[in-house]
């Protein structure tokens, strides 16, 4: 596809296993966008905080620990990978322990504040590396990180379909509990942003979801 004349920012939000990552990667390839999975950012920070012996209930201690974290970005293909003190996360951030604790750490105000500017700076990273746009997925992208994004989408699917997706990935993820925690936290809760396009992917294939969003992007 030919390069866009305008740098485009696309926000994709949704609960666990709603199809955000697969959809975002498909769109990043189609439009030459830098793909940013902010869930991996929170998982990486959670992993490092757990390694440091931090407890999500100890907000003050977490705030001090975060001061020792230096963030960077490694681009692999069209994916932006977070670096914390030069460590690049791998499969360890997809473990059962991280699945069960990431929402707890992500609800800590200091953690969200720590990652806020870093997430927004990924647009600069994309521009500097000659991408035609940025596609960022998460739980507060269209509401907090990029409320003025060119396109904002919210993906949803019924609980059974999402649970089956996790099983097919070989993961045991307490989806309903994570959704509850993410939707009820006081800061940057998981919501469908006003004005965003809501897409139910329960009965749609990945290609159908990608095509649907791509048409909306191209229409503008």
C-alpha positions in Angstrom: 0.0 0.0 0.0 1.3 3.5 -0.8 2.4 5.7 2.0 -0.2 8.0 3.5 0.3 11.7 3.2 -1.0 12.2 6.7 0.4 10.5 9.8 -2.5 8.6 11.3 -3.1 7.5 14.9 -5.5 4.6 15.5 -6.6 3.6 19.0 -8.0 0.2 19.6 -9.4 -0.6 23.1 -11.1 -3.7 24.5 -11.1 -6.3 27.2 -8.9 -9.3 27.4 -8.9 -11.6 24.4 -11.2 -9.3 22.4 -8.9 -9.5 19.4 -7.0 -6.3 19.9 -3.5 -7.6 19.3 -4.2 -9.8 16.2 -6.3 -7.0 14.7 -3.8 -4.3 15.4 -0.9 -6.4 13.9 -3.0 -7.1 10.8 -3.7 -3.4 10.3 -0.1 -2.4 11.0 1.0 -4.6 8.1 -1.7 -3.3 5.8 -1.0 0.4 6.4 2.7 0.4 7.5 1.8 1.5 11.0 3.9 1.0 14.1 2.1 -1.4 16.3 2.1 -0.7 20.1 0.7 -3.2 22.5 0.4 -1.2 25.7 -0.8 -4.3 27.6 2.8 -5.7 27.2 4.1 -2.4 28.8 2.0 -3.0 31.9 3.0 -6.7 31.9 6.6 -5.8 31.7 6.4 -3.3 34.5 4.4 -5.8 36.6 7.1 -8.4 36.0 9.9 -6.1 37.1 8.0 -4.9 40.1 7.3 -8.4 41.2 11.0 -9.2 40.7 11.8 -6.4 43.0 9.4 -7.8 45.6 6.8 -5.1 45.3 3.2 -5.5 46.4 0.4 -3.8 44.5 -1.1 -2.7 47.8 2.1 -0.7 48.7 1.7 2.4 46.4 4.5 4.4 48.0 7.0 1.7 47.7 6.1 1.1 44.1 6.5 4.8 43.3 10.1 4.6 44.7 10.8 1.5 42.7 9.7 3.0 39.5 12.3 5.8 39.9 14.9 3.1 39.1 13.3 2.1 35.8 14.7 3.7 32.7 12.4 3.2 29.7 13.4 2.7 26.0 11.9 1.3 22.8 13.1 -1.5 20.6 11.5 -1.8 17.2 11.2 -5.3 15.8 9.6 -5.3 12.4 6.5 -3.2 12.9 6.2 -3.9 16.7 7.4 -1.5 19.4 8.9 -3.4 22.4 9.4 -1.7 25.7 12.8 -1.8 27.3 13.3 -1.4 31.1 16.9 -0.8 32.0 17.8 -2.4 28.7 15.8 -5.6 29.5 13.4 -6.5 26.7 10.5 -8.7 27.9 9.8 -12.2 26.4 7.4 -15.0 27.2 7.9 -14.5 30.9 5.4 -11.7 30.9 2.6 -14.1 29.6 2.9 -16.4 32.6 0.0 -17.3 34.9 1.5 -15.2 37.7 1.5 -12.1 35.5 -2.0 -12.8 34.2 -3.2 -12.8 37.7 -1.4 -9.7 38.9 -1.1 -7.3 36.0 -4.5 -5.7 36.6 -3.7 -5.1 40.2 -0.4 -3.3 39.4 -2.0 -1.5 36.5 -4.6 0.1 38.9 -1.8 1.8 40.9 -1.8 5.5 40.0 2.0 5.7 40.1 2.2 2.9 37.5 -0.3 4.6 35.1 1.4 7.9 35.5 4.8 6.4 34.9 3.7 4.9 31.5 1.5 7.8 30.4 4.1 10.0 28.6 6.0 7.0 27.4 2.9 5.7 25.6 2.2 9.0 24.0 5.8 9.3 22.9 5.4 6.2 20.7 3.9 8.5 18.1 7.2 10.3 17.9 9.0 7.0 17.7 6.8 6.0 14.8 7.4 9.2 12.9 11.2 9.1 13.5 11.3 5.5 12.0 9.3 6.4 8.9 6.0 4.7 9.7 2.9 6.1 8.1 1.1 6.0 11.4 0.7 4.5 14.8 -1.8 1.8 15.9 -2.0 1.5 19.7 -4.0 -1.1 21.6 -5.0 -1.2 25.2 -7.7 -0.3 27.6 -7.6 3.5 27.8 -6.0 4.5 24.5 -9.1 6.2 23.0 -10.2 7.7 26.3 -6.9 8.8 27.9 -3.7 8.3 25.9 -5.0 9.5 22.5 -8.5 10.9 22.9 -8.0 12.9 19.7 -6.8 9.9 17.6 -7.8 10.0 14.0 -9.7 6.7 14.5 -10.9 5.1 17.7 -12.3 1.6 18.0 -13.5 -0.6 20.8 -13.6 -4.4 20.4 -15.8 -6.7 22.4 -16.8 -10.3 22.3 -18.8 -12.6 24.6 -17.0 -14.2 27.5 -17.2 -17.8 26.1 -15.6 -16.8 22.8 -12.8 -14.9 24.5 -12.1 -17.8 26.9 -11.8 -20.2 24.0 -9.3 -17.8 22.3 -7.1 -17.9 25.4 -7.3 -21.7 25.6 -6.3 -21.9 21.9 -3.3 -19.8 22.8 -2.4 -22.2 25.6 -3.1 -19.7 28.3 -5.2 -19.8 31.5 -6.5 -16.3 31.9 -9.2 -15.1 34.4 -10.8 -12.9 31.8 -14.0 -11.9 33.7 -12.0 -11.0 36.8 -9.5 -8.9 34.8 -12.3 -7.1 33.0 -13.9 -6.4 36.4 -10.7 -5.0 37.8 -9.9 -3.0 34.7 -13.4 -1.6 34.4 -13.8 -0.5 38.0 -10.4 1.0 38.8 -10.6 4.7 39.7 -8.0 5.9 37.2 -8.3 5.3 33.5 -10.9 2.5 33.6 -11.7 0.2 30.7 -14.5 1.9 28.9 -15.8 2.3 25.3 -14.9 6.0 24.7 -17.6 8.3 23.6 -17.6 8.5 19.8 -15.5 5.4 19.3 -16.7 2.7 16.8 -17.9 -0.4 18.7 -17.2 -3.7 17.0 -18.4 -7.1 18.3 -16.0 -9.7 17.1 -17.7 -12.7 18.6 -18.9 -14.1 15.3 -16.4 -12.4 13.0 -13.1 -13.8 11.7 -9.9 -11.9 12.2 -9.8 -11.0 8.5 -13.4 -9.7 8.7 -12.5 -7.5 11.6 -9.3 -6.2 9.9 -11.2 -5.5 6.7 -14.0 -3.7 8.5 -11.6 -1.4 10.3 -9.4 -0.9 7.3 -12.4 0.3 5.2 -13.3 2.9 7.9 -9.7 4.1 7.9 -9.5 4.3 4.1 -12.9 6.1 4.0 -11.3 9.1 5.6 
